[in-house]
Amino acid sequence: MEAGYRSIDTATIYKNEIDVGLALRESGLPREEIFVTTKIWYTEQGYEETLKAFDISINKLGIEYLDLYLIHHPIPKKYPETWRAMERLYREKKIRAIGVSNFMENHLDSLLQTAEIVPAVNQVEMHPYLQQRSVLLHNIERGIQTESWAPIAKGTALQEKNILDLAKKYEKTPAQVVLRWGLQLGVVLIPKSVHKDRIIENTDIFDFVLTQEEMASFDILESNKRFGAIPDNWDWI
């Protein structure tokens, strides 16, 4: 937050909601200036379970409302009831927006058959090696904002020649080039780092623009490489 960030992404499974809440209070920033997201883990899904999980998260964070609440994973037979509970919390103004994470097209289509509120956000793994173009288009067509986790492919994309060439041309780091590519696709980015200099560096991407040809140069990097599991292959429940 000292570096200018105002969006904080956490989740039950990260086990840091108490620490995030402490940081929010110590920042001295007005609550309305900070956008707080947390997520409901697969063991907490279900109608009553979701209502209980929300209360636990909000108490750990020490805030009166959430800006965004996400279903962390599409668990079959669970997420419709989970979503119904989230719609209730939204209507009660305890959450400003509700969304999903790691939902593919089939999961979204299934959810939308019974949902009364369209998800505001779909947070998915997305980076140069996994560009998720069909998911991105599917989200756009339904008015859903795409958000990318692992947007720089956990650092593995930073040695690609076209990215290094662009970094040299624009006098930027390879990470800044990759983040700029995602930004120009209209995607919300949540890069992760524990290093102060990189946290600051990741914000410095608004003073250059990649050309259409340079954006297209990323197409050759698509390889369907994932760092997380394929959503349809999860077999937790």
N, C-alpha and C positions, 0 to 999 in steps of 0.2 A: 504493500500500500504506500510505503514511502517512495517507491519508484513510479507511482502513478496508477497502479492497477486498482480497479474498482469492481471487478468481477472475481468472486471467489468460488471455486468449484471443489466441493468435497462430497463425501458419501459415508453411509454407515460403515461400510466395509473398510474404509481407510482408517477408522478408529482415531480420528483427529478432530472430531466436531467440537469437543471441549476446548482444544487448543485454538481452533479457528475462532470460536466465540470469544476467547480471551484476547486474541489479537484484534478482533473487531472493536472491543471495548478499549484496549490500550491505544488504538490508532487515534482516538479522539475525533474521528470523522462522524458526521451525522449519519444515522442509520440509513436515511433515504438516499445517500450518495453511494451506498455499497450494494451490489447485486449478489445475493447469496444463493447458491445452488447446492442442494444435497440430493441424495438418491436413496431409494429403498432397495435393500438387498433381497435376493431371491427367497431367503428363509422367512422374510417378513411379509411376503405377498399374500393377498386375500383381503376381504373387506374389513373385518374387525382388526385383523393384524396390521393393516396399513394405518388405520386410525391410531392404533397404539404406537406404531413405529414413528409416526409423525410427531406425536407428543414427546417421545423420547428424544428425537433429534432436535426439536425446537427448544427443549429444556437444556440439552447439552450445549447448544449454540448460544443460549441465553438471549434469544431475540423473540419478538412477538409475532413475526410473520416470516415466511420464506418468499423469496423472489421467484424461485423456480424449483419445482420438485419433480424428479424424474424416476420412472421405473427403470432400475439399473439393467435388467435383462428380461427378455420376453419368455417367461416361463409358461408353457402350455397349460391351459385350463385355469391359470391363476390371474393373468394380467387383466382380463375383463372386469373381475370383481375388484382388483386393485385399482383400476382406472375409475370405477364407479365411486370408490371411497375418495379418490383424489378429486373427482368432480365435486363431491360434497364439500371437501375442504376449500376448494376454490370458491364455491358459492358462498361459503361462510367467511370469505375474505381472509383466510389464514394463509393462503398462497396466492401470489399475484399471477403466476402462470404454471401450467403443468405440461409435462412432456415425457418423452421416452428416451431410452439409450440402448444402443445395439439392436435396434429394430430394423429388420430387412423389409422389403416390400410386402411379402406375404404376411408378416406380423402386423404391419400397419393396416393392410386391407382387412384383416380379421378384426382388429381392434375397432376400426371405423364402422363396422357393421352394427355395433351396439353403442359406441361412444356418442354422447351428446355434445361433447366439446372436442374439437380437433386438437391434437397435441401442438403446442407452440414450437417445440424443439424436438429434433431427433439427433442425439449425440452418438456418433459412430466413429469407429477407427477409420481414419482417412489420411493418406499421405501420398507421396509420389509413387510408391510401389503398390498402393491400394487406393485407387482414385474414386471408387464408388460412384461412377457417373450415373448408373441407373438408379441408385438410391437417391442421389442428389436431385435428379430430374423428377423422380417420384415425389420427393418432398416438396419441390418447387410447385408442382402441379396441384398439390393439396394445401398450399399455403403454410408449409412447415419449414422452419428455419433449420438448416443443417449445421451441426456443431462438430468439430473434429477433435478427437483425442489422439494423442501420438502424432501431431501434425508434421513433425520432422522425422518421423519413422525411428524414434528413439536414437537419433543421431546417425543412423546408418546411411542416410541418403546424402550426407554432406560431402562425400568424396566423388560424386558423379561429375563427369567432365563438363557437361552442359551447365550444371549448377556452379561449379568452380569458375567457369568462364564468365557467367553472369555476375558472380560475386566480384570478380576482378573488374568487369566493365563498370559496375555501379558503385564500386568501392564499398561493398557491403560484405557481411559474412555469409557463408553458404546457408546458415540457418535463417538469416533475414530474407534471403532470396526465396527459400522454400515457403516461409510464412507469407511472403508477399504473393506468391502464386496462389496459396489457399485463400488469402483475403480477396484476390481479384476474382475468384470463383464464387464469391458471395458467401463464404463459409465463416462461421465464428470459430476462432482458434483458441485452444487452451493448452499451450505448450507448458511442459513441466520442467522445472529446474530447481536445484537446491543451491545454485551458485549465484550470488548477488550480481556479478557482472553480466552473466547471461540473462538473468531476469530483466535487467535494465536494457540489454542489447535487444531482446525480443520485442521491445516496444518501439524500436527505432526503424519502422518499416513504412512510414507514411510520406516519405520525401522522394520516392521514386516509383515508377510505373513500368511493368513489363509490357513489351509489345505483344501483339497477337501471335507473331511468329515465336517469340520467346516463351509465351504461355504454351504454345503447341509443342515446343521442344520437350516438355515434360511427358508427353504421351508415350514416348518410347520406354519410359521407366516403369510403366504399368506391368506388374507381374503377378498380381493377386497374392502378394506376400502379406501375411498377417502376423501380428505379434500377439493378438488375442485369438480366442477360439472362434470358429465359425458359429454364428448364433444358432443355426438349425441343428448343430451337432452337440449342443449342451445337453447333458443327461444327468442333471442334478436331482431332479425329482421324478 
